[in-house]
Amino acid sequence: MPARVSEAFVLQTWPFKEGDLIVSFLCRDMGKLRGVARRARRPKSGFGSGLERLSHIKMSYFQRENRELVNIDSCELVHSQFALSSDFAAACALDYFAEVSEQLLPAAEPGEKYFRLLSASLEHMREGTPGAVWRAVTYFSLWAVRLAGLLPELHVCLGCGAWLDDEENPQRAFYGRFRAGLYCQECRSALDLRGTWELTHESRVIAAEMLRTPVGQLPARKWNREMAADLRRFLSQQLESHIERKLITFPVLEAA
């Protein structure tokens, strides 16, 4: 069978046999795949740094029928994320991007929009503008949830249907784990919703901006870890409910 050549992001690797690696990677055209890179752990490997976490590469591989793993022939490095690893928050963000992608994406299901989302988020982080890490993480989380079909309506109460974002008098909104939406303060009290957190009006405005504006063109704000932290927690809970496990990297990232 002839080799396929595709742009890809490396998501995760595992040692395999003596000197080999199993590689999980996201292709632009074929979605998430796994393959074997022969002799990739040996000192004179031809793969070089191309199989590092979230490396953007052009990969050549063979895919045989009825085989779960493809055979990775070679890769050419397009962009390395090595420079981002010197910043602890950025390094944690890379781990988070990789974990979400690995856990959320189904195998061998084309998803070019997700590929472009990951590419845009990494490119924005590499630009190094103040607050770029937290802006990129929030943008990535929101769109990852949206593309997976998991994003609930952020302007309407799930309990009573009340509009939460009246321009003159926006209402407070609350969310809880394993609940697929927001509740107004009255429904939170009436339904006795315990263990809930508030999603502020400012964070809902930020989410609306991100859903209609590319990450590099967002309105100017002084981004830091605290900004939209409630939105990121809400989005992480939507992801965790879907994948049915806790994200290991999220609490580390938020503590960075």
N, C-alpha and C positions, 0 to 999 in steps of 0.2 A: 504494500500500500504506500502511495507517495506521502511525503511529509507535509504536514500543515505548517504554515507560518502565521503567527498571530501576535499582536500586541498583548501583553499580559502584565498583571501585578502579582508578585509572589506574596502569598498570604501566610504560609506556615511550612516548615520543613521538619522531618523526623529522620533520625539515622535508620538505615536499612542495610542489613548484611554488612559486609566488610568494605567500607569506603563509599557506599551508595547513600543516596538520600531519596526519601519520598517527599514530593513537593506538591502542595496545594496551591493552585494559582487561578487567577481570574482572567479569562480571555475576553477580549472585546467582542468577539463574534460567537463564541461557544459557551460562555458562562464559566462557572467554576468547575475545574477538573483537577484530578490528581494523577501524578505520574512518577516514574522512577528516573532519577538522574544518575547514570552509572559513573562510578569513580569520582563523584562530585566532592567527596571529603578527602581525597588524596592531595598531597602537596602540589602536584603539577596538574591539577584539574583544569580543563579548558573552560569551565564555567566561571572561574574567578569569583568576583563579588556579585555576579548577576543573580544569585539565588538568595541574597540577603532579604530580610523582611521589607516588603512593599517596594522592592526594586521594580522599576518600570522597564520592561525588557521586550525585545522581539524574540519570541521563542519558536524553535522548530521542533516538532514532535510527530511521532507516529501513533495512530490510534487504530487498534485492531478490533474487529467485531467481537462482541461478547467478552471483552476484557475491561475490567474496572479501571485499571491503571494504564495510562499511556506511556510510551517510551520517549523520554526527552532526549533529543539529539544534541541541541546546542542552544545558546541564548546570547543575544547581543544587548548590552546595557544601553538604555535610552536615558534614564534618570536614576540616580542613586539618592536615597534619603539619608545617607551617612552624615551629612552636615547637620541635619536636624537632631541627630542623636546626642549632640553635645549639650543641648538644652533639655533639662529633665522633664519639664512639662510637655515639650514637643515629642520627646521619646515616649512618654506615656500615651500621648495622643496617637502615635503610630501603632503602639500595641493595641489600643482601643479600636482603631480602624480595622486592623487585621482580625481581631477577635470577632467584632460585629459581622464583618464580611464572611468569615469562616462559618459562623453559627447561623447566620440569617439566610444566606443564599442557598437555594436548592442546587443539586448537582446537575451539570450539563444543561442548564436552562439559559438560553441567551438573554442578556440584560445589558444592552449597551448604555442605557440611561444610568444604571448604577456604576458602570465603568467610568463614564464621564463625570459622575458625581465624585468618585474617589480621586480621579485625576485632578479635577478642579480644586478639591479640598487640599490635596498635597501641594499643588502649585501655589495656592494662596499662602500656605505655611512657609514655603521656601522663599517667598518674597520678603519675609521677615519684618513686616510692618508691625507697629505696636499693637498688641492684643490679637495678632493673627491666629495664634494657636486656639484661643477660646472662641473666636469668631468662626474658625474653620470647624472645630469640634461641634459647636451648636448647629451650624449649617448642615454638616454631614449627618448628625443624628436626626434632625428634622426630616431631611429628604430620604434617609434610609428607611425611616418609619413610613413616610408617605409612599415611596415606591413599593414597599411591601404590602400596601393596602391596610396599614394598621393605624393610620392617623385619624382620630375622631374629630368631630366638629369642635373647634376651639372657641366658638362665639355663642353657643347655645347650651343651656342647662339640660343635662341628660334626664333629670327628674321631671321638670315641669315645662320644659321647652322655652323658658324665658330667654330673651336676648341679653347677653352679658356685657356687650361692648357698646352701650349707648354713649355717644360722644360727650354728652353733657354730664351723664351720671353713670359711669361704668360700674357694674356690680363686681363684687368679689367672687372668685371662682376657686373651687377646691377639687382635688383629685385624690384617689387612693389606689393602693396596689390591687391589681386584678379587677379594676373598674375601667371600662372602656370609654371614659368621657369625663366631663367636668360637671360640677354641681354648684348651684347658687347657695348662698348662705342659708336661705330658708329651707331648701331641700336637705342640706347637710344636717340641719337641726331636726327636721321632721323625720328623716330616715335614720337618725342616730348613727351617722357615719363617723366611726372612730378611726384613728390612725390615718388621718388625711392631712394633706399639705396644701398650702395656697399657691396657685399659679397667678402671679400678679398681672395686672393690666399691662404694664410695661413689657413683660415677657410675651404676652399674647400679641402685642403690637409688633415686637421683634419677629415673632413667628410669621405673622402676616407679611412682613417685609421680605423675609427670606423665601417665602413661597412664590414671590413674584419677581425677585431680583437676584441676579448672579452674585456669588459671594464676593467677588472683587469690586462690585458696584454698590454695595450696601451703604446706607447713610452713615455719615461719620459719627462714631461714638467712642468713648474711652473704654475700650473693652478690657476686662480683667476676669479673674476666675469667678468673682461674685456675680457679675452680670449674667442674667439668664440662667443662673444655676438651678433655679426651680424648674425652668423649662427642660433643661437637660435631665434632671431627675425624673420628671414626668415621662420624657421620651424613653429613658432607659427602662422604666417600669413597663412601658408598652412592649419594648423589645423582649424583656425577660419573661413577660407573660406569654409571648408567642413562642419563644424557643424553649420555654419551660426549664430554665436554669438561670442562676445568677451570673451576671457578667463579672468576671474576675478583675478586669482591668479598669472598670468604671470607678470604683471607690479609690483606687490608687491614683487615677487621673485627677479626680476631684480634690484629692489631698495634696496634689503637686504644688 
